Structures are given as structure tokens and as C-alpha cells.
Amino acid sequence: MISTSRPHPCTLYVGGFGSTLTAPELRELFARHGDLHDLRLVDRGDASFAYVTFHDEADADAARRQLDGLRLAGRTLRVARAQ
């Protein structure tokens, strides 16, 4: 039997970074871990956060494992699966 399974998209919540981090910088950081479908940055000053959607769930899981807890510009990234 031939498998016809396709990658499943997966969205991650990213928080803990300051307002100085830009969407292109976030895209570059996360794109190192796989093909991105979408990145939405919500800028609320000190409470900025983002949603990063990968085309493939496996890439999203790898990014989460690698980037959760990363120190970036003096802050600690929180990366988790979005609800």
C-alpha cells in the first residue's frame, strides 16, 4: 500500500521577547527549522508575542525543542504548541 499522507501544519505560540524583535528576525530564526507557512506578530509593547505556523508538524516540534528557553536579547523565549 502506498502512503499518501501529507505533512500536517502546526502552529506555535512564541512569547517572552521584547518589542525590539521584528517579524523578519523571528521569521529568520524559525525558518532555520523548516518551511514556514505563516508568522503573525502581535506587538503590545512589552507583551509582544507571535504565532508561527509550519507546513510540517515535525518541523514545528523540532523548532519548539530547539528554541524554547533560548536567551535572545536578554530575554527568554517561550515556545509551545498553540491551543
C-alpha positions in Angstrom: 0.0 0.0 0.0 1.3 3.4 -0.9 1.2 6.1 1.8 -0.5 9.3 0.7 0.0 11.1 3.9 0.9 14.8 3.7 2.6 16.9 6.3 0.2 18.4 8.8 0.6 22.2 9.6 1.3 23.1 13.1 1.2 26.5 14.9 3.5 27.5 17.7 2.9 30.3 20.3 6.1 32.3 20.9 6.3 34.7 23.8 8.9 36.2 26.1 10.6 38.5 23.6 10.7 42.3 23.7 9.2 44.7 21.2 12.6 45.3 19.5 12.4 41.9 17.8 11.0 42.2 14.3 8.8 39.9 12.3 11.7 39.4 9.7 14.1 38.5 12.6 11.6 36.0 14.0 10.9 34.5 10.5 14.7 34.0 10.0 15.1 32.4 13.4 12.2 29.9 12.9 12.8 29.3 9.2 16.1 27.6 10.2 14.0 24.7 11.4 11.7 24.2 8.5 9.3 25.6 5.9 7.1 28.3 7.4 3.5 28.8 6.2 2.7 31.9 8.3 4.0 34.2 11.0 1.8 36.6 12.9 3.4 39.1 15.2 1.2 40.8 17.8 3.0 43.9 19.1 1.7 45.0 22.5 4.9 46.8 23.7 6.4 44.7 26.4 3.9 41.9 26.0 4.6 41.1 22.3 4.0 37.6 21.1 3.8 35.7 17.8 2.2 32.7 16.2 4.4 30.8 13.8 2.8 28.1 11.5 5.0 25.5 9.9 3.9 23.4 6.9 5.1 20.3 8.7 4.3 19.3 12.3 7.7 17.6 12.7 9.5 20.8 11.8 7.4 22.7 14.3 8.2 20.2 17.0 11.9 20.5 16.2 11.7 24.3 16.4 9.9 24.1 19.7 12.5 21.8 21.2 15.4 23.9 20.0 14.1 27.4 20.7 12.0 27.1 23.9 14.1 28.6 26.6 16.6 30.3 24.2 18.1 33.5 25.6 17.6 36.3 23.0 18.5 39.9 23.6 18.5 39.4 27.3 15.0 37.7 27.3 14.0 34.0 27.4 11.8 32.7 24.6 8.7 30.6 25.4 7.7 28.4 22.6 4.8 26.0 22.8 2.1 24.5 20.6 -0.7 27.0 20.1 -4.1 25.9 21.5 
